[in-house]
């Protein structure tokens, strides 16, 4: 199959077997060849210098401009699809909006052999691109046996309720890291029960203050949610100790270590 432009001298030749082209596609094959020839002729007309010969028929400027515009659109790079267009990293938006977090948490007082566990709910609105002010509520439970001469004399159940605030500095990295000072006030109540007549079971309560340093690492789970892992290292001055006679049953003072694991999202 051959198509020729007798004016410009352009030719388009395609060697095809008629049997290789379906009958309903032969017209389309011919149309493609004609379109290729026209594109080539247009390119020559649009780029050919203006003729100064007396017998030459000048091309109207509007036609020449239209041809060049048509060729420019044909060779222009395709637009970037919207779904793969560049966008700002998610971490910037996350820092700007703050976070809420729900966590399972545990707090221990290593030097006193005391520990409690429960849950923690926190919100941390943003104060700037890399600064957050967090507020959280802890509700925890602990249980400890009182041993006297290798015999269980009683047990003490501890309830820990606390409110805390943290001023955290946030890194722009992925995963995100937050570090800052923390202050907490806690109400502690001990509920005692006796197993023997020698154990004096008395309930008691008290208030403690906690001062320390809090750190949190957040890993992206999805566009709107993150896995949060936090560790607090703090000190409890004074503290509260519950005693049964001369035996210390449970104590909340000195060094405190807390660990939190939870899931949160942007505010």
C-alpha positions in Angstrom: 0.0 0.0 0.0 1.4 3.4 -1.0 0.1 6.9 -0.6 1.8 9.9 -2.4 1.6 13.7 -2.0 2.3 14.9 -5.5 2.8 18.5 -4.3 5.4 17.9 -1.7 6.8 14.7 -3.1 6.2 12.8 0.2 5.3 9.1 0.1 4.1 6.7 2.7 4.6 3.0 1.9 3.3 0.1 4.0 3.8 -3.6 3.1 0.9 -5.5 4.5 -0.9 -8.7 3.5 -4.6 -8.1 3.1 -5.2 -11.4 4.8 -3.3 -10.2 7.8 -5.7 -7.3 8.3 -9.3 -8.0 9.4 -11.9 -6.8 6.9 -13.4 -4.4 9.3 -10.0 -2.9 10.2 -8.7 -2.3 6.6 -10.3 1.2 6.5 -8.7 2.1 9.8 -5.2 1.0 8.5 -5.7 3.2 5.4 -6.8 6.1 7.6 -3.6 5.8 9.7 -1.4 5.9 6.7 -3.2 9.0 5.3 -2.9 10.7 8.7 0.8 10.0 8.8 1.2 11.5 5.3 -0.8 14.6 6.3 1.3 15.1 9.4 4.5 14.9 7.4 3.2 17.3 4.8 2.0 19.8 7.5 5.5 19.7 9.1 7.1 20.6 5.8 4.6 23.4 5.1 4.9 24.9 8.6 8.7 24.9 8.7 9.4 25.8 5.0 10.8 29.3 4.6 8.5 31.8 2.9 9.0 31.6 -0.8 10.1 34.8 -2.7 9.6 33.3 -6.2 7.2 35.2 -8.4 5.1 32.2 -9.2 5.0 30.9 -5.6 1.7 30.9 -3.8 2.4 32.2 -0.3 0.8 30.4 2.6 -1.5 32.6 4.7 0.1 33.5 8.1 -3.0 32.2 9.9 -2.7 28.8 8.2 1.1 28.6 9.0 0.4 29.6 12.7 -2.4 27.0 12.9 -0.1 24.3 11.5 2.7 25.1 13.9 0.3 25.1 16.9 -1.1 21.7 15.7 2.4 20.3 15.5 3.4 21.7 18.9 0.4 20.0 20.5 1.3 16.7 18.8 4.9 16.7 20.2 4.1 18.1 23.6 4.7 15.8 26.6 1.6 14.1 28.0 0.2 15.7 31.2 1.1 14.0 34.5 -1.9 12.0 35.8 -3.5 13.4 38.9 -3.0 10.2 40.9 0.8 10.3 40.5 1.3 14.1 40.6 3.8 15.2 43.2 2.4 16.1 46.6 3.8 17.3 49.9 5.0 14.7 52.3 2.4 13.5 54.8 4.6 14.3 57.8 4.2 18.1 57.2 0.5 17.9 57.3 0.6 15.6 60.4 2.8 18.0 62.3 0.6 21.0 61.5 -2.6 19.3 62.7 -1.5 17.6 66.0 -2.5 14.1 67.1 -4.8 12.1 69.3 -3.7 8.7 70.7 -5.3 5.8 72.6 -2.7 3.4 74.2 -2.2 0.5 76.5 0.2 1.6 79.1 2.2 0.2 82.0 4.1 2.1 84.8 6.6 0.6 87.2 8.6 1.8 90.2 11.7 -0.4 89.9 13.3 0.5 93.3 10.0 -0.2 95.1 8.8 -3.4 93.3 5.5 -1.7 92.4 3.8 -1.7 89.0 0.4 -0.8 87.5 -1.1 -1.1 84.0 -4.1 0.2 82.1 -4.8 2.7 79.3 -3.9 6.2 78.4 -5.9 8.7 76.3 -4.0 11.7 74.9 -4.4 14.7 72.6 -1.5 16.8 71.3 -2.5 20.0 69.4 0.2 21.7 67.5 1.9 24.9 68.6 3.9 25.3 65.4 5.5 23.2 62.6 7.7 21.3 65.1 6.1 21.8 68.6 3.2 20.2 70.3 1.5 20.6 73.7 0.1 17.2 74.8 -2.5 16.4 77.5 -3.3 12.8 78.6 -5.3 10.8 81.2 -4.0 7.6 82.7 -6.2 5.0 84.4 -4.3 2.0 85.8 -4.6 -1.0 88.1 -2.2 -2.9 90.2 -2.3 -5.9 92.4 0.3 -7.1 95.0 0.3 -9.9 97.6 1.6 -9.3 101.1 3.8 -12.2 102.2 4.5 -12.9 105.9 6.8 -15.8 106.8 6.3 -17.4 103.3 2.5 -17.2 103.9 0.1 -14.9 102.0 -1.2 -12.6 104.7 -3.3 -10.4 102.4 -3.4 -8.5 99.2 -3.4 -4.8 98.1 -5.2 -3.5 95.0 -3.9 -0.2 93.7 -5.8 2.3 91.6 -3.8 5.0 89.8 -5.5 8.0 88.1 -3.4 10.8 86.7 -3.4 13.8 84.4 -0.3 14.8 82.6 1.0 17.4 80.1 4.0 17.2 77.8 5.7 19.9 75.7 7.2 17.9 72.8 9.6 18.8 70.0 8.8 16.9 66.8 11.2 15.9 64.1 10.3 16.2 60.4 11.5 12.6 59.7 9.6 9.4 58.9 9.0 7.8 61.3 8.3 10.8 63.5 10.1 11.3 66.8 8.9 13.5 69.7 10.8 14.4 72.9 10.1 16.8 75.7 9.6 17.4 79.4 6.5 16.0 81.1 4.6 16.9 84.3 2.0 14.7 85.9 -0.3 14.7 89.0 -1.7 11.4 90.2 -4.3 10.2 92.7 -3.5 6.7 94.2 -5.8 4.6 96.2 -4.9 1.3 97.9 -7.6 -1.2 98.8 -6.4 -3.9 101.2 -7.9 -7.3 102.1 -6.7 -9.8 104.8 -6.0 -13.5 104.4 -5.0 -14.0 108.1 -5.9 -12.5 111.4 -2.3 -11.1 111.8 -2.8 -8.8 108.7 -4.3 -5.4 109.4 -6.3 -4.5 106.2 -6.8 -0.7 105.9 -7.6 1.3 102.8 -5.6 4.4 102.1 -5.1 7.0 99.4 -2.8 9.9 98.5 -1.5 12.3 95.8 1.9 12.2 94.0 3.7 14.5 91.5 5.7 13.1 88.6 8.4 15.0 86.8 10.4 13.6 83.9 11.1 13.3 80.2 8.7 11.7 77.6 9.6 10.3 74.2 7.3 9.0 71.4 7.9 7.4 68.0 5.1 7.3 65.5 5.0 5.0 62.5 2.7 5.4 59.6 0.0 2.8 59.3 -2.2 4.5 56.7 -2.8 8.0 55.5 -4.7 9.1 58.6 -3.5 6.7 61.3 -0.2 5.9 63.1 1.3 3.4 65.4 2.6 5.1 68.6 5.3 3.8 70.9 6.2 5.9 73.9 8.6 5.7 76.9 8.6 8.0 79.9 11.4 8.3 82.4 10.4 10.3 85.5 11.0 10.8 89.2 8.5 11.0 92.0 9.7 13.1 95.0 8.2 12.1 98.3 5.7 9.7 96.9 3.2 7.6 98.8 3.8 4.3 100.6 1.1 2.1 102.1 2.2 -0.1 105.0 0.6 -2.9 107.0 2.0 -2.8 110.4 5.8 -2.6 109.9 5.6 -4.2 106.5 5.7 -2.1 103.4 2.9 -3.3 101.1 3.1 -1.0 98.1 5.0 2.2 97.3 4.9 4.9 94.6 8.1 6.9 94.9 11.6 7.5 93.5 12.2 6.4 89.8 9.3 5.7 87.6 9.3 4.1 84.1 6.3 4.1 81.8 5.7 2.4 78.4 2.8 3.0 76.0 1.7 1.3 72.8 -1.2 2.6 70.9 -2.8 3.9 67.7 -3.6 7.5 66.9 -4.7 9.9 64.2 -4.5 13.5 63.1 -6.7 16.1 64.8 
